[in-house]
Amino acid sequence: MAKETKFCPNCGAEIDKNAEICPKCGVRVMVPTYVEKKSTGIAAVLSFVFVGLGQIYNGQIGKGILFVIIVSF
């Protein structure tokens, strides 16, 4: 089975496909991805204070605005 590789964009060295830092030049070649974890407790409290705010907090902007509009009428 062949080892999967890629090339360092800084020095051009052939490196492992999953390498985060080039062993030859030391430059970071893969930026780690972070996922922001939203608090379900905060979302619940916001929804209790005003319907739709919890959805907006969770990034569901359209759904939150729709809830605000529906509850307002």
C-alpha positions as CSV (number, residue, x, y, z in Angstrom):
1,M,0.0,0.0,0.0
2,A,1.5,3.3,-1.1
3,K,1.9,6.1,1.5
4,E,-0.2,9.2,0.7
5,T,1.8,12.4,0.5
6,K,1.5,16.0,-0.4
7,F,4.0,18.8,-0.9
8,C,4.9,21.6,1.5
9,P,3.8,24.9,0.0
10,N,6.7,26.6,1.7
11,C,9.7,24.5,0.8
12,G,8.3,21.9,-1.7
13,A,9.3,18.9,0.4
14,E,7.2,15.8,0.0
15,I,5.5,15.2,3.3
16,D,2.8,12.9,4.8
17,K,-0.7,13.8,3.7
18,N,-1.8,14.2,7.4
19,A,1.2,16.2,8.5
20,E,0.3,19.5,10.3
21,I,3.9,20.8,10.3
22,C,6.6,20.3,7.6
23,P,9.4,18.3,9.2
24,K,11.9,19.9,6.8
25,C,11.2,23.6,7.2
26,G,8.9,23.7,10.3
27,V,6.1,25.7,8.7
28,R,2.5,24.8,9.6
29,V,0.9,23.3,6.5
30,M,-2.5,22.4,7.9
31,V,-4.5,24.7,10.1
32,P,-6.4,22.8,12.7
33,T,-10.2,23.3,12.5
34,Y,-12.1,24.2,15.6
35,V,-15.9,23.8,16.1
36,E,-17.4,26.2,18.5
37,K,-19.6,24.3,20.9
38,K,-22.8,26.3,21.8
39,S,-24.2,25.9,25.3
40,T,-27.7,24.3,25.3
41,G,-28.4,25.9,28.7
42,I,-27.8,29.4,27.4
43,A,-30.0,28.7,24.3
44,A,-32.7,27.4,26.6
45,V,-32.6,30.5,28.9
46,L,-32.6,32.9,25.9
47,S,-35.6,31.1,24.4
48,F,-37.4,31.4,27.8
49,V,-36.6,35.1,27.9
50,F,-37.8,35.7,24.4
51,V,-38.9,33.1,21.9
52,G,-36.5,32.8,19.0
53,L,-33.4,34.1,20.8
54,G,-32.1,30.6,21.5
55,Q,-32.3,29.7,17.8
56,I,-30.5,32.9,16.8
57,Y,-27.8,32.1,19.4
58,N,-27.4,28.6,17.9
59,G,-26.8,30.1,14.4
60,Q,-30.3,29.4,13.1
61,I,-30.9,33.0,12.2
62,G,-33.8,32.5,9.9
63,K,-35.7,30.1,12.2
64,G,-35.2,32.5,15.1
65,I,-36.5,35.5,13.2
66,L,-39.5,33.4,12.0
67,F,-40.2,32.5,15.7
68,V,-40.0,36.1,16.7
69,I,-42.4,37.2,14.0
70,I,-44.9,34.4,14.7
71,V,-45.0,35.1,18.4
72,S,-45.3,38.8,17.9
73,F,-48.7,38.4,16.1
